[in-house]
Amino acid sequence: MSARNNQNFRNIARALKLRDSDIVEIAALGGLTISKSTANGWRRNPEAVAKQGQKRMLPMSDDQFNIFCQGLPEWLNNDTT
């Protein structure tokens, strides 16, 4: 797992103004089922900490990042907004 995956993912999500529901849909197009909370965790800054002191950022594996990237072109082609 690489922190670079999360950084690259956050850059893409920010540039495309992706919502958690968009991220779930893109991952599904790539063949990965995730929850909105997982999508939200990927977007979080590594320093984000919950009230209980738990890290809120979820590391994104190389496979997860690659799957997201595979689903992205199809989502972009189907996006009507």
Residue pairs with C-beta under 8 A, 6 or more apart in sequence:
1 59
1 60
1 61
1 62
2 59
2 60
2 62
3 46
3 59
5 59
5 60
5 61
5 62
5 64
5 65
6 42
6 46
6 57
6 59
6 60
8 65
9 42
9 43
9 60
9 65
9 68
10 42
10 43
12 18
12 72
13 23
13 43
16 22
18 26
20 36
20 39
20 40
20 43
21 36
21 39
22 75
23 34
23 39
23 42
23 43
23 68
24 34
24 35
24 36
24 39
25 71
25 75
26 68
26 71
26 72
26 75
27 33
27 34
27 39
27 64
27 67
27 68
27 71
28 34
28 71
29 70
29 71
29 72
29 74
29 75
30 66
30 67
30 68
30 69
30 70
30 71
30 72
31 67
31 70
31 71
32 64
32 67
32 68
32 71
38 58
41 56
41 57
41 58
42 57
42 58
42 60
42 64
44 56
44 57
44 58
45 57
46 55
46 57
47 57
48 55
48 56
48 57
49 55
49 56
50 56
60 68
